Amino acid sequence: MRAGAKIMFFLALFLTVCTVVYIVSTAYVEDDGYLMETFGVEWAGSVAMVLATLLCLMLGGYLQFVESRQDLLPEDYEEAEIGDAAGAYGFFSPSSIWPFAMSVSIAVLGFGIIYMYYWMIALGAVMLIWATTMLSLQYGLPKEKH
């Protein structure tokens, strides 16, 4: 078992203990520290803690399943150096206007939501969809030939 799965399983174990303590403390202990006569669980927090535990178990199982089929990673090799994990980071566009256009459209959308201007919400959503599409297709569209 590799590091990612171990972390998720230990986090699930920690959340299981926290969930049990949370359920017992909200069910049997009042705000002033005395024990309650009736059983009353605080359901929102209890369900959230149980779901967080199950999420960690699910991620741990997935990571264990995937990591068992992978080769040895540099972070799992004890004598690895920092440069062993370095690789190509990918291509980043040096002069693209579309990230700025996306941030402006998110600002327009946010101001529309804040002030509840429906026309501004629609304008910001259309601008965001357009800017995201153009960012995704900026190298896929052919150049204009004038």
N, C-alpha and C positions, 0 to 999 in steps of 0.2 A: 504494500500500500504506500502510495507516494504522499507528498506533503499536502497537496490540496485536499485529498480525501480525508487525511488525518485531521486537518484543521476543521473541516465541516463536521466530522463525527464528534470531535471534542467539543465543538460549539453546540452541537445538538445535545450532548450529555450535559453541558452547563445549562442550556435552556430548559432541559427536562427538570433539573434540580430547581432552577428558578421558578418554573411553572408550578411545581408541587408546593414550594414555599409560598408563592403568590396565591394559589387557590386556598391553601390552608389559612393563610393570614387574612384574606378577605372574607372567608367563610365563617371563621370562628372568633376573630378578634375585632373588637369595636375600635373606634377612633381614639378612645381614651385608654386603651390597653387592656381592658377587661374582656373576658370571654363572653360571647353572645349566647343567648338561650336558643335562638333559632338559627337555622342554617340558611345563609344568604350569600350565594356566590356572586361576585361582580363579573358578569358574563362578558362584557366587551373586552376587558383585559385578559380574562382567562382564555377566551377563544383566540385572541391575538397571540398569546404566548404559545398555545398549542400549535397554531398554524406556523409560527416562526420555527418551532422545534421540527415540525414535519418538513418545512422548507429546507432546513439544514440537513435533515436526513435524506431528502430527495437529491439535493446537490451533492452530498457526500457519496451516495450510491452511484450517481451519474459519473462523478469524477473517478471513482474507483473503477467503474466499468470502462471508461475511456482510457484512463492512465495505464490500465493493465495491458492495453493493446498498443501502446506507444513505445518507442525506443527510450533509452535513458536520456533524460534531459540534462542540460548543464547544471541546473540548480539542484538536481538529485545526486550529482557526482561530487564527492567530498573534496577532490583535488582540482576542481574546475576553477578557472580564473574568470575575471569579469568579462574579458574580451570573447570568451567562448559563447556567451549568450547573445552577443551583438550580431545583428543581421541587418538586412535592408529594411529601412523604415517605410519605404514606399515613395511614391511620387507626390509632391506637394506643389500645387500651382503657384508659381512665383508672383504672378500679377493678375489675380482674379478679383473681379468686382463683386462676385455673387455672395461671398460671406458678409460683406458690408450690406448688400441689398437684403439679405436674410435678417440681419440684425435690425435694420430699419423697419422691415415688415413686422418683426416680432414686437418692436416698440409701438408701431401703429396698432397692432392687434391688442397689445397690453393696455394702451390708453383707451381703446374702445371698450375693453372689458371693465376697466376701472370706472369710466364715466358712463357706462351703459349706453353708448352710442352704437346702435345696431348697424348703421351704415358704415361706421369706422371698423367694427368687428368684421363685417363682410369684406371691406376693402383690405384690411390687414390679412385676412385669410386668403384672399385671392392673390395678394402680393407675395405671401409666404409660399403658396403652392407654386407660383410662377418662378420665384427665386430659387426654390429647391429643385425644381425641374431643370432650370438653366444651369445650376451648379452641377447637377448630375450629368447633364448632356454637353457640357462645355467643350469636351474633347471628342465627343461622339458625333457632333454636327459638322458637316463639311464647311470649309472656309468659303466665304463669298468670293467670287471671281469677277471683279470689276475691271 
